[in-house]
Amino acid sequence: ALKKAKIAEKPITERFRVVLPYSIHSDFERELRKAGGEIITAEYGDKVELVYDTPVAQKAILEEQLANISRGEIKVERINLE
């Protein structure tokens, strides 16, 4: 049975926090999913605050997409999990 078991590989991820206006929230979520990221928490108030994990290998691509979507107005904060 163990010989037939498949090993699921999970990519190494980093955790981030970002505060977004509602106008780009859905675009950001779409790009996050395309990059293999996952939303950990979401808080909805005047703006949307997301905590998310993204694969290290996709981080630069996602940052570039976020800069394009937000025209450079959004600040992403890395969260240390240690």
HTML snippet that shows the backbone in 3Dmol.js (N, CA, C, O; Angstrom):
<script src="https://3Dmol.org/build/3Dmol-min.js"></script>
<div id="view" style="width:600px;height:400px;position:relative"></div>
<script>
const pdb = `
ATOM      1  N   ALA A   1       0.821  -1.193   0.000  1.00  0.00           N
ATOM      2  CA  ALA A   1       0.000   0.000   0.000  1.00  0.00           C
ATOM      3  C   ALA A   1       0.867   1.259   0.000  1.00  0.00           C
ATOM      4  O   ALA A   1       0.544   2.239  -0.672  1.00  0.00           O
ATOM      5  N   LEU A   2       1.961   1.230   0.750  1.00  0.00           N
ATOM      6  CA  LEU A   2       2.822   2.407   0.789  1.00  0.00           C
ATOM      7  C   LEU A   2       3.500   2.665  -0.545  1.00  0.00           C
ATOM      8  O   LEU A   2       3.767   3.816  -0.891  1.00  0.00           O
ATOM      9  N   LYS A   3       3.781   1.617  -1.292  1.00  0.00           N
ATOM     10  CA  LYS A   3       4.417   1.794  -2.594  1.00  0.00           C
ATOM     11  C   LYS A   3       3.499   2.528  -3.563  1.00  0.00           C
ATOM     12  O   LYS A   3       3.974   3.229  -4.457  1.00  0.00           O
ATOM     13  N   LYS A   4       2.194   2.375  -3.396  1.00  0.00           N
ATOM     14  CA  LYS A   4       1.235   3.018  -4.290  1.00  0.00           C
ATOM     15  C   LYS A   4       0.859   4.422  -3.820  1.00  0.00           C
ATOM     16  O   LYS A   4       0.248   5.186  -4.567  1.00  0.00           O
ATOM     17  N   ALA A   5       1.219   4.757  -2.596  1.00  0.00           N
ATOM     18  CA  ALA A   5       0.879   6.081  -2.060  1.00  0.00           C
ATOM     19  C   ALA A   5       1.639   7.157  -2.832  1.00  0.00           C
ATOM     20  O   ALA A   5       2.818   7.003  -3.151  1.00  0.00           O
ATOM     21  N   LYS A   6       0.949   8.225  -3.117  1.00  0.00           N
ATOM     22  CA  LYS A   6       1.563   9.341  -3.826  1.00  0.00           C
ATOM     23  C   LYS A   6       2.004  10.390  -2.812  1.00  0.00           C
ATOM     24  O   LYS A   6       1.327  10.639  -1.814  1.00  0.00           O
ATOM     25  N   ILE A   7       3.132  10.987  -3.085  1.00  0.00           N
ATOM     26  CA  ILE A   7       3.647  12.045  -2.225  1.00  0.00           C
ATOM     27  C   ILE A   7       3.218  13.377  -2.823  1.00  0.00           C
ATOM     28  O   ILE A   7       3.504  13.679  -3.982  1.00  0.00           O
ATOM     29  N   ALA A   8       2.532  14.161  -2.016  1.00  0.00           N
ATOM     30  CA  ALA A   8       2.107  15.487  -2.460  1.00  0.00           C
ATOM     31  C   ALA A   8       3.195  16.485  -2.077  1.00  0.00           C
ATOM     32  O   ALA A   8       3.571  16.594  -0.910  1.00  0.00           O
ATOM     33  N   GLU A   9       3.687  17.196  -3.056  1.00  0.00           N
ATOM     34  CA  GLU A   9       4.711  18.194  -2.794  1.00  0.00           C
ATOM     35  C   GLU A   9       4.052  19.547  -2.631  1.00  0.00           C
ATOM     36  O   GLU A   9       3.237  19.959  -3.456  1.00  0.00           O
ATOM     37  N   LYS A  10       4.412  20.238  -1.555  1.00  0.00           N
ATOM     38  CA  LYS A  10       3.890  21.573  -1.310  1.00  0.00           C
ATOM     39  C   LYS A  10       5.036  22.556  -1.501  1.00  0.00           C
ATOM     40  O   LYS A  10       6.100  22.385  -0.906  1.00  0.00           O
ATOM     41  N   PRO A  11       4.835  23.579  -2.321  1.00  0.00           N
ATOM     42  CA  PRO A  11       5.922  24.530  -2.551  1.00  0.00           C
ATOM     43  C   PRO A  11       6.232  25.332  -1.282  1.00  0.00           C
ATOM     44  O   PRO A  11       5.372  25.509  -0.419  1.00  0.00           O
ATOM     45  N   ILE A  12       7.460  25.804  -1.190  1.00  0.00           N
ATOM     46  CA  ILE A  12       7.846  26.691  -0.091  1.00  0.00           C
ATOM     47  C   ILE A  12       7.146  28.022  -0.320  1.00  0.00           C
ATOM     48  O   ILE A  12       7.178  28.571  -1.421  1.00  0.00           O
ATOM     49  N   THR A  13       6.514  28.534   0.730  1.00  0.00           N
ATOM     50  CA  THR A  13       5.749  29.772   0.596  1.00  0.00           C
ATOM     51  C   THR A  13       6.246  30.832   1.570  1.00  0.00           C
ATOM     52  O   THR A  13       6.957  30.543   2.532  1.00  0.00           O
ATOM     53  N   GLU A  14       5.849  32.061   1.289  1.00  0.00           N
ATOM     54  CA  GLU A  14       6.058  33.189   2.193  1.00  0.00           C
ATOM     55  C   GLU A  14       4.693  33.808   2.447  1.00  0.00           C
ATOM     56  O   GLU A  14       3.789  33.710   1.617  1.00  0.00           O
ATOM     57  N   ARG A  15       4.553  34.447   3.606  1.00  0.00           N
ATOM     58  CA  ARG A  15       3.270  35.049   3.987  1.00  0.00           C
ATOM     59  C   ARG A  15       3.386  36.570   3.923  1.00  0.00           C
ATOM     60  O   ARG A  15       4.393  37.159   4.316  1.00  0.00           O
ATOM     61  N   PHE A  16       2.312  37.182   3.413  1.00  0.00           N
ATOM     62  CA  PHE A  16       2.275  38.630   3.234  1.00  0.00           C
ATOM     63  C   PHE A  16       0.934  39.200   3.684  1.00  0.00           C
ATOM     64  O   PHE A  16      -0.064  38.487   3.782  1.00  0.00           O
ATOM     65  N   ARG A  17       0.937  40.505   3.956  1.00  0.00           N
ATOM     66  CA  ARG A  17      -0.287  41.252   4.258  1.00  0.00           C
ATOM     67  C   ARG A  17      -0.348  42.419   3.274  1.00  0.00           C
ATOM     68  O   ARG A  17       0.661  43.060   2.981  1.00  0.00           O
ATOM     69  N   VAL A  18      -1.543  42.675   2.777  1.00  0.00           N
ATOM     70  CA  VAL A  18      -1.740  43.796   1.867  1.00  0.00           C
ATOM     71  C   VAL A  18      -3.110  44.404   2.146  1.00  0.00           C
ATOM     72  O   VAL A  18      -4.056  43.691   2.478  1.00  0.00           O
ATOM     73  N   VAL A  19      -3.211  45.720   2.010  1.00  0.00           N
ATOM     74  CA  VAL A  19      -4.488  46.421   2.126  1.00  0.00           C
ATOM     75  C   VAL A  19      -4.809  46.982   0.750  1.00  0.00           C
ATOM     76  O   VAL A  19      -4.023  47.726   0.163  1.00  0.00           O
ATOM     77  N   LEU A  20      -5.987  46.607   0.246  1.00  0.00           N
ATOM     78  CA  LEU A  20      -6.380  46.955  -1.119  1.00  0.00           C
ATOM     79  C   LEU A  20      -7.690  47.725  -1.141  1.00  0.00           C
ATOM     80  O   LEU A  20      -8.545  47.521  -0.279  1.00  0.00           O
ATOM     81  N   PRO A  21      -7.855  48.607  -2.117  1.00  0.00           N
ATOM     82  CA  PRO A  21      -9.189  49.149  -2.346  1.00  0.00           C
ATOM     83  C   PRO A  21     -10.061  48.070  -2.997  1.00  0.00           C
ATOM     84  O   PRO A  21      -9.554  47.182  -3.683  1.00  0.00           O
ATOM     85  N   TYR A  22     -11.354  48.157  -2.779  1.00  0.00           N
ATOM     86  CA  TYR A  22     -12.273  47.177  -3.367  1.00  0.00           C
ATOM     87  C   TYR A  22     -12.146  47.128  -4.887  1.00  0.00           C
ATOM     88  O   TYR A  22     -12.379  46.082  -5.492  1.00  0.00           O
ATOM     89  N   SER A  23     -11.782  48.243  -5.504  1.00  0.00           N
ATOM     90  CA  SER A  23     -11.736  48.316  -6.970  1.00  0.00           C
ATOM     91  C   SER A  23     -10.725  47.353  -7.594  1.00  0.00           C
ATOM     92  O   SER A  23     -10.871  46.988  -8.761  1.00  0.00           O
ATOM     93  N   ILE A  24      -9.705  46.934  -6.844  1.00  0.00           N
ATOM     94  CA  ILE A  24      -8.725  46.003  -7.417  1.00  0.00           C
ATOM     95  C   ILE A  24      -8.691  44.664  -6.682  1.00  0.00           C
ATOM     96  O   ILE A  24      -7.872  43.800  -6.997  1.00  0.00           O
ATOM     97  N   HIS A  25      -9.562  44.496  -5.722  1.00  0.00           N
ATOM     98  CA  HIS A  25      -9.581  43.273  -4.911  1.00  0.00           C
ATOM     99  C   HIS A  25      -9.734  42.013  -5.760  1.00  0.00           C
ATOM    100  O   HIS A  25      -8.955  41.073  -5.604  1.00  0.00           O
ATOM    101  N   SER A  26     -10.711  41.976  -6.646  1.00  0.00           N
ATOM    102  CA  SER A  26     -10.938  40.759  -7.445  1.00  0.00           C
ATOM    103  C   SER A  26      -9.783  40.507  -8.418  1.00  0.00           C
ATOM    104  O   SER A  26      -9.422  39.355  -8.660  1.00  0.00           O
ATOM    105  N   ASP A  27      -9.200  41.573  -8.979  1.00  0.00           N
ATOM    106  CA  ASP A  27      -8.042  41.404  -9.864  1.00  0.00           C
ATOM    107  C   ASP A  27      -6.864  40.806  -9.096  1.00  0.00           C
ATOM    108  O   ASP A  27      -6.167  39.925  -9.600  1.00  0.00           O
ATOM    109  N   PHE A  28      -6.648  41.289  -7.878  1.00  0.00           N
ATOM    110  CA  PHE A  28      -5.555  40.758  -7.070  1.00  0.00           C
ATOM    111  C   PHE A  28      -5.782  39.286  -6.753  1.00  0.00           C
ATOM    112  O   PHE A  28      -4.864  38.476  -6.884  1.00  0.00           O
ATOM    113  N   GLU A  29      -6.996  38.932  -6.337  1.00  0.00           N
ATOM    114  CA  GLU A  29      -7.287  37.530  -6.014  1.00  0.00           C
ATOM    115  C   GLU A  29      -7.072  36.626  -7.224  1.00  0.00           C
ATOM    116  O   GLU A  29      -6.564  35.513  -7.085  1.00  0.00           O
ATOM    117  N   ARG A  30      -7.451  37.093  -8.398  1.00  0.00           N
ATOM    118  CA  ARG A  30      -7.255  36.306  -9.619  1.00  0.00           C
ATOM    119  C   ARG A  30      -5.765  36.067  -9.861  1.00  0.00           C
ATOM    120  O   ARG A  30      -5.354  34.944 -10.153  1.00  0.00           O
ATOM    121  N   GLU A  31      -4.963  37.116  -9.741  1.00  0.00           N
ATOM    122  CA  GLU A  31      -3.518  36.973  -9.958  1.00  0.00           C
ATOM    123  C   GLU A  31      -2.882  36.092  -8.886  1.00  0.00           C
ATOM    124  O   GLU A  31      -1.957  35.333  -9.174  1.00  0.00           O
ATOM    125  N   LEU A  32      -3.369  36.192  -7.665  1.00  0.00           N
ATOM    126  CA  LEU A  32      -2.854  35.353  -6.582  1.00  0.00           C
ATOM    127  C   LEU A  32      -3.115  33.880  -6.872  1.00  0.00           C
ATOM    128  O   LEU A  32      -2.227  33.044  -6.704  1.00  0.00           O
ATOM    129  N   ARG A  33      -4.324  33.563  -7.306  1.00  0.00           N
ATOM    130  CA  ARG A  33      -4.660  32.169  -7.643  1.00  0.00           C
ATOM    131  C   ARG A  33      -3.806  31.667  -8.804  1.00  0.00           C
ATOM    132  O   ARG A  33      -3.325  30.534  -8.779  1.00  0.00           O
ATOM    133  N   LYS A  34      -3.615  32.516  -9.829  1.00  0.00           N
ATOM    134  CA  LYS A  34      -2.789  32.122 -10.976  1.00  0.00           C
ATOM    135  C   LYS A  34      -1.357  31.812 -10.551  1.00  0.00           C
ATOM    136  O   LYS A  34      -0.697  30.960 -11.146  1.00  0.00           O
ATOM    137  N   ALA A  35      -0.878  32.508  -9.517  1.00  0.00           N
ATOM    138  CA  ALA A  35       0.489  32.305  -9.033  1.00  0.00           C
ATOM    139  C   ALA A  35       0.582  31.154  -8.034  1.00  0.00           C
ATOM    140  O   ALA A  35       1.660  30.868  -7.515  1.00  0.00           O
ATOM    141  N   GLY A  36      -0.541  30.497  -7.764  1.00  0.00           N
ATOM    142  CA  GLY A  36      -0.528  29.380  -6.824  1.00  0.00           C
ATOM    143  C   GLY A  36      -0.625  29.808  -5.380  1.00  0.00           C
ATOM    144  O   GLY A  36      -0.339  29.022  -4.478  1.00  0.00           O
ATOM    145  N   GLY A  37      -1.028  31.056  -5.146  1.00  0.00           N
ATOM    146  CA  GLY A  37      -1.146  31.578  -3.789  1.00  0.00           C
ATOM    147  C   GLY A  37      -2.464  31.213  -3.140  1.00  0.00           C
ATOM    148  O   GLY A  37      -3.373  30.690  -3.785  1.00  0.00           O
ATOM    149  N   GLU A  38      -2.548  31.499  -1.847  1.00  0.00           N
ATOM    150  CA  GLU A  38      -3.735  31.155  -1.071  1.00  0.00           C
ATOM    151  C   GLU A  38      -4.012  32.255  -0.051  1.00  0.00           C
ATOM    152  O   GLU A  38      -3.104  32.690   0.658  1.00  0.00           O
ATOM    153  N   ILE A  39      -5.257  32.703   0.023  1.00  0.00           N
ATOM    154  CA  ILE A  39      -5.657  33.690   1.024  1.00  0.00           C
ATOM    155  C   ILE A  39      -5.828  32.973   2.356  1.00  0.00           C
ATOM    156  O   ILE A  39      -6.514  31.954   2.441  1.00  0.00           O
ATOM    157  N   ILE A  40      -5.199  33.513   3.395  1.00  0.00           N
ATOM    158  CA  ILE A  40      -5.273  32.948   4.736  1.00  0.00           C
ATOM    159  C   ILE A  40      -6.388  33.630   5.518  1.00  0.00           C
ATOM    160  O   ILE A  40      -7.220  32.956   6.125  1.00  0.00           O
ATOM    161  N   THR A  41      -6.413  34.967   5.508  1.00  0.00           N
ATOM    162  CA  THR A  41      -7.496  35.717   6.154  1.00  0.00           C
ATOM    163  C   THR A  41      -7.865  36.906   5.283  1.00  0.00           C
ATOM    164  O   THR A  41      -7.046  37.421   4.521  1.00  0.00           O
ATOM    165  N   ALA A  42      -9.112  37.328   5.412  1.00  0.00           N
ATOM    166  CA  ALA A  42      -9.599  38.515   4.703  1.00  0.00           C
ATOM    167  C   ALA A  42     -10.479  39.309   5.659  1.00  0.00           C
ATOM    168  O   ALA A  42     -11.373  38.754   6.297  1.00  0.00           O
ATOM    169  N   GLU A  43     -10.222  40.608   5.752  1.00  0.00           N
ATOM    170  CA  GLU A  43     -11.039  41.500   6.565  1.00  0.00           C
ATOM    171  C   GLU A  43     -11.562  42.600   5.652  1.00  0.00           C
ATOM    172  O   GLU A  43     -10.812  43.208   4.888  1.00  0.00           O
ATOM    173  N   TYR A  44     -12.855  42.837   5.748  1.00  0.00           N
ATOM    174  CA  TYR A  44     -13.509  43.803   4.876  1.00  0.00           C
ATOM    175  C   TYR A  44     -13.991  44.982   5.702  1.00  0.00           C
ATOM    176  O   TYR A  44     -14.818  44.824   6.601  1.00  0.00           O
ATOM    177  N   GLY A  45     -13.475  46.162   5.397  1.00  0.00           N
ATOM    178  CA  GLY A  45     -13.871  47.400   6.052  1.00  0.00           C
ATOM    179  C   GLY A  45     -13.936  48.472   4.983  1.00  0.00           C
ATOM    180  O   GLY A  45     -14.538  48.271   3.929  1.00  0.00           O
ATOM    181  N   ASP A  46     -13.312  49.622   5.256  1.00  0.00           N
ATOM    182  CA  ASP A  46     -13.216  50.659   4.222  1.00  0.00           C
ATOM    183  C   ASP A  46     -12.432  50.136   3.024  1.00  0.00           C
ATOM    184  O   ASP A  46     -12.697  50.495   1.877  1.00  0.00           O
ATOM    185  N   LYS A  47     -11.461  49.278   3.323  1.00  0.00           N
ATOM    186  CA  LYS A  47     -10.661  48.603   2.300  1.00  0.00           C
ATOM    187  C   LYS A  47     -10.626  47.127   2.647  1.00  0.00           C
ATOM    188  O   LYS A  47     -11.201  46.707   3.651  1.00  0.00           O
ATOM    189  N   VAL A  48      -9.957  46.345   1.827  1.00  0.00           N
ATOM    190  CA  VAL A  48      -9.827  44.905   2.054  1.00  0.00           C
ATOM    191  C   VAL A  48      -8.404  44.632   2.536  1.00  0.00           C
ATOM    192  O   VAL A  48      -7.434  45.008   1.878  1.00  0.00           O
ATOM    193  N   GLU A  49      -8.290  43.979   3.683  1.00  0.00           N
ATOM    194  CA  GLU A  49      -6.977  43.565   4.184  1.00  0.00           C
ATOM    195  C   GLU A  49      -6.858  42.057   4.024  1.00  0.00           C
ATOM    196  O   GLU A  49      -7.663  41.300   4.565  1.00  0.00           O
ATOM    197  N   LEU A  50      -5.854  41.632   3.280  1.00  0.00           N
ATOM    198  CA  LEU A  50      -5.642  40.210   3.030  1.00  0.00           C
ATOM    199  C   LEU A  50      -4.311  39.762   3.611  1.00  0.00           C
ATOM    200  O   LEU A  50      -3.306  40.467   3.518  1.00  0.00           O
ATOM    201  N   VAL A  51      -4.319  38.593   4.204  1.00  0.00           N
ATOM    202  CA  VAL A  51      -3.089  37.894   4.564  1.00  0.00           C
ATOM    203  C   VAL A  51      -3.069  36.682   3.651  1.00  0.00           C
ATOM    204  O   VAL A  51      -4.043  35.933   3.580  1.00  0.00           O
ATOM    205  N   TYR A  52      -1.959  36.492   2.956  1.00  0.00           N
ATOM    206  CA  TYR A  52      -1.910  35.413   1.973  1.00  0.00           C
ATOM    207  C   TYR A  52      -0.530  34.774   1.926  1.00  0.00           C
ATOM    208  O   TYR A  52       0.477  35.382   2.289  1.00  0.00           O
ATOM    209  N   ASP A  53      -0.518  33.545   1.472  1.00  0.00           N
ATOM    210  CA  ASP A  53       0.723  32.819   1.214  1.00  0.00           C
ATOM    211  C   ASP A  53       0.907  32.739  -0.291  1.00  0.00           C
ATOM    212  O   ASP A  53      -0.056  32.580  -1.041  1.00  0.00           O
ATOM    213  N   THR A  54       2.147  32.850  -0.719  1.00  0.00           N
ATOM    214  CA  THR A  54       2.457  32.698  -2.131  1.00  0.00           C
ATOM    215  C   THR A  54       3.747  31.890  -2.271  1.00  0.00           C
ATOM    216  O   THR A  54       4.670  32.063  -1.475  1.00  0.00           O
ATOM    217  N   PRO A  55       3.822  31.018  -3.260  1.00  0.00           N
ATOM    218  CA  PRO A  55       5.056  30.257  -3.463  1.00  0.00           C
ATOM    219  C   PRO A  55       6.237  31.201  -3.701  1.00  0.00           C
ATOM    220  O   PRO A  55       6.128  32.170  -4.453  1.00  0.00           O
ATOM    221  N   VAL A  56       7.353  30.910  -3.059  1.00  0.00           N
ATOM    222  CA  VAL A  56       8.553  31.735  -3.200  1.00  0.00           C
ATOM    223  C   VAL A  56       8.925  31.893  -4.672  1.00  0.00           C
ATOM    224  O   VAL A  56       9.329  32.975  -5.097  1.00  0.00           O
ATOM    225  N   ALA A  57       8.792  30.838  -5.437  1.00  0.00           N
ATOM    226  CA  ALA A  57       9.165  30.873  -6.856  1.00  0.00           C
ATOM    227  C   ALA A  57       8.294  31.826  -7.670  1.00  0.00           C
ATOM    228  O   ALA A  57       8.707  32.263  -8.744  1.00  0.00           O
ATOM    229  N   GLN A  58       7.098  32.157  -7.180  1.00  0.00           N
ATOM    230  CA  GLN A  58       6.174  33.024  -7.914  1.00  0.00           C
ATOM    231  C   GLN A  58       6.106  34.436  -7.336  1.00  0.00           C
ATOM    232  O   GLN A  58       5.385  35.282  -7.866  1.00  0.00           O
ATOM    233  N   LYS A  59       6.838  34.699  -6.268  1.00  0.00           N
ATOM    234  CA  LYS A  59       6.732  35.973  -5.556  1.00  0.00           C
ATOM    235  C   LYS A  59       7.002  37.179  -6.453  1.00  0.00           C
ATOM    236  O   LYS A  59       6.221  38.130  -6.451  1.00  0.00           O
ATOM    237  N   ALA A  60       8.084  37.156  -7.211  1.00  0.00           N
ATOM    238  CA  ALA A  60       8.443  38.299  -8.053  1.00  0.00           C
ATOM    239  C   ALA A  60       7.391  38.553  -9.122  1.00  0.00           C
ATOM    240  O   ALA A  60       7.061  39.704  -9.407  1.00  0.00           O
ATOM    241  N   ILE A  61       6.865  37.493  -9.712  1.00  0.00           N
ATOM    242  CA  ILE A  61       5.827  37.635 -10.737  1.00  0.00           C
ATOM    243  C   ILE A  61       4.576  38.256 -10.132  1.00  0.00           C
ATOM    244  O   ILE A  61       3.983  39.161 -10.718  1.00  0.00           O
ATOM    245  N   LEU A  62       4.172  37.771  -8.955  1.00  0.00           N
ATOM    246  CA  LEU A  62       2.987  38.310  -8.299  1.00  0.00           C
ATOM    247  C   LEU A  62       3.197  39.771  -7.909  1.00  0.00           C
ATOM    248  O   LEU A  62       2.285  40.582  -8.068  1.00  0.00           O
ATOM    249  N   GLU A  63       4.368  40.121  -7.406  1.00  0.00           N
ATOM    250  CA  GLU A  63       4.654  41.514  -7.047  1.00  0.00           C
ATOM    251  C   GLU A  63       4.553  42.422  -8.269  1.00  0.00           C
ATOM    252  O   GLU A  63       4.034  43.535  -8.181  1.00  0.00           O
ATOM    253  N   GLU A  64       5.050  41.947  -9.401  1.00  0.00           N
ATOM    254  CA  GLU A  64       4.970  42.732 -10.638  1.00  0.00           C
ATOM    255  C   GLU A  64       3.515  42.924 -11.062  1.00  0.00           C
ATOM    256  O   GLU A  64       3.118  44.022 -11.452  1.00  0.00           O
ATOM    257  N   GLN A  65       2.724  41.860 -10.985  1.00  0.00           N
ATOM    258  CA  GLN A  65       1.308  41.960 -11.342  1.00  0.00           C
ATOM    259  C   GLN A  65       0.578  42.916 -10.403  1.00  0.00           C
ATOM    260  O   GLN A  65      -0.251  43.709 -10.848  1.00  0.00           O
ATOM    261  N   LEU A  66       0.881  42.846  -9.103  1.00  0.00           N
ATOM    262  CA  LEU A  66       0.242  43.740  -8.141  1.00  0.00           C
ATOM    263  C   LEU A  66       0.613  45.191  -8.424  1.00  0.00           C
ATOM    264  O   LEU A  66      -0.236  46.078  -8.331  1.00  0.00           O
ATOM    265  N   ALA A  67       1.868  45.437  -8.765  1.00  0.00           N
ATOM    266  CA  ALA A  67       2.293  46.797  -9.104  1.00  0.00           C
ATOM    267  C   ALA A  67       1.542  47.301 -10.333  1.00  0.00           C
ATOM    268  O   ALA A  67       1.152  48.468 -10.381  1.00  0.00           O
ATOM    269  N   ASN A  68       1.335  46.436 -11.325  1.00  0.00           N
ATOM    270  CA  ASN A  68       0.584  46.823 -12.524  1.00  0.00           C
ATOM    271  C   ASN A  68      -0.873  47.116 -12.197  1.00  0.00           C
ATOM    272  O   ASN A  68      -1.429  48.111 -12.661  1.00  0.00           O
ATOM    273  N   ILE A  69      -1.491  46.249 -11.398  1.00  0.00           N
ATOM    274  CA  ILE A  69      -2.904  46.415 -11.041  1.00  0.00           C
ATOM    275  C   ILE A  69      -3.114  47.693 -10.240  1.00  0.00           C
ATOM    276  O   ILE A  69      -4.074  48.427 -10.473  1.00  0.00           O
ATOM    277  N   SER A  70      -2.209  47.957  -9.290  1.00  0.00           N
ATOM    278  CA  SER A  70      -2.400  49.068  -8.351  1.00  0.00           C
ATOM    279  C   SER A  70      -1.693  50.347  -8.775  1.00  0.00           C
ATOM    280  O   SER A  70      -1.767  51.363  -8.085  1.00  0.00           O
ATOM    281  N   ARG A  71      -1.014  50.293  -9.903  1.00  0.00           N
ATOM    282  CA  ARG A  71      -0.214  51.426 -10.372  1.00  0.00           C
ATOM    283  C   ARG A  71       0.824  51.833  -9.324  1.00  0.00           C
ATOM    284  O   ARG A  71       1.146  53.013  -9.186  1.00  0.00           O
ATOM    285  N   GLY A  72       1.340  50.854  -8.595  1.00  0.00           N
ATOM    286  CA  GLY A  72       2.391  51.100  -7.618  1.00  0.00           C
ATOM    287  C   GLY A  72       1.941  51.711  -6.306  1.00  0.00           C
ATOM    288  O   GLY A  72       2.782  52.108  -5.499  1.00  0.00           O
ATOM    289  N   GLU A  73       0.631  51.801  -6.068  1.00  0.00           N
ATOM    290  CA  GLU A  73       0.119  52.480  -4.878  1.00  0.00           C
ATOM    291  C   GLU A  73      -0.095  51.560  -3.679  1.00  0.00           C
ATOM    292  O   GLU A  73      -0.461  52.038  -2.605  1.00  0.00           O
ATOM    293  N   ILE A  74       0.121  50.268  -3.832  1.00  0.00           N
ATOM    294  CA  ILE A  74      -0.155  49.304  -2.768  1.00  0.00           C
ATOM    295  C   ILE A  74       1.149  48.865  -2.122  1.00  0.00           C
ATOM    296  O   ILE A  74       2.132  48.591  -2.811  1.00  0.00           O
ATOM    297  N   LYS A  75       1.153  48.800  -0.791  1.00  0.00           N
ATOM    298  CA  LYS A  75       2.334  48.331  -0.064  1.00  0.00           C
ATOM    299  C   LYS A  75       2.067  46.930   0.465  1.00  0.00           C
ATOM    300  O   LYS A  75       1.080  46.687   1.160  1.00  0.00           O
ATOM    301  N   VAL A  76       2.961  46.020   0.126  1.00  0.00           N
ATOM    302  CA  VAL A  76       2.872  44.639   0.594  1.00  0.00           C
ATOM    303  C   VAL A  76       3.854  44.475   1.741  1.00  0.00           C
ATOM    304  O   VAL A  76       5.012  44.883   1.643  1.00  0.00           O
ATOM    305  N   GLU A  77       3.389  43.877   2.827  1.00  0.00           N
ATOM    306  CA  GLU A  77       4.227  43.656   4.006  1.00  0.00           C
ATOM    307  C   GLU A  77       4.460  42.162   4.189  1.00  0.00           C
ATOM    308  O   GLU A  77       3.508  41.383   4.239  1.00  0.00           O
ATOM    309  N   ARG A  78       5.723  41.763   4.288  1.00  0.00           N
ATOM    310  CA  ARG A  78       6.057  40.357   4.536  1.00  0.00           C
ATOM    311  C   ARG A  78       5.854  40.074   6.012  1.00  0.00           C
ATOM    312  O   ARG A  78       6.239  40.874   6.865  1.00  0.00           O
ATOM    313  N   ILE A  79       5.251  38.935   6.312  1.00  0.00           N
ATOM    314  CA  ILE A  79       5.014  38.518   7.690  1.00  0.00           C
ATOM    315  C   ILE A  79       5.971  37.377   8.001  1.00  0.00           C
ATOM    316  O   ILE A  79       5.992  36.368   7.297  1.00  0.00           O
ATOM    317  N   ASN A  80       6.755  37.537   9.047  1.00  0.00           N
ATOM    318  CA  ASN A  80       7.660  36.470   9.473  1.00  0.00           C
ATOM    319  C   ASN A  80       6.881  35.453  10.287  1.00  0.00           C
ATOM    320  O   ASN A  80       6.177  35.813  11.230  1.00  0.00           O
ATOM    321  N   LEU A  81       7.005  34.196   9.928  1.00  0.00           N
ATOM    322  CA  LEU A  81       6.280  33.134  10.624  1.00  0.00           C
ATOM    323  C   LEU A  81       7.120  32.488  11.718  1.00  0.00           C
ATOM    324  O   LEU A  81       6.644  31.584  12.406  1.00  0.00           O
ATOM    325  N   GLU A  82       8.332  32.926  11.886  1.00  0.00           N
ATOM    326  CA  GLU A  82       9.231  32.300  12.869  1.00  0.00           C
ATOM    327  C   GLU A  82       9.154  32.984  14.199  1.00  0.00           C
ATOM    328  O   GLU A  82       9.844  32.586  15.138  1.00  0.00           O
TER     329      GLU A  82
END
`;
const viewer = $3Dmol.createViewer("view");
viewer.addModel(pdb, "pdb");
viewer.setStyle({}, {cartoon: {color: "spectrum"}});
viewer.zoomTo();
viewer.render();
</script>
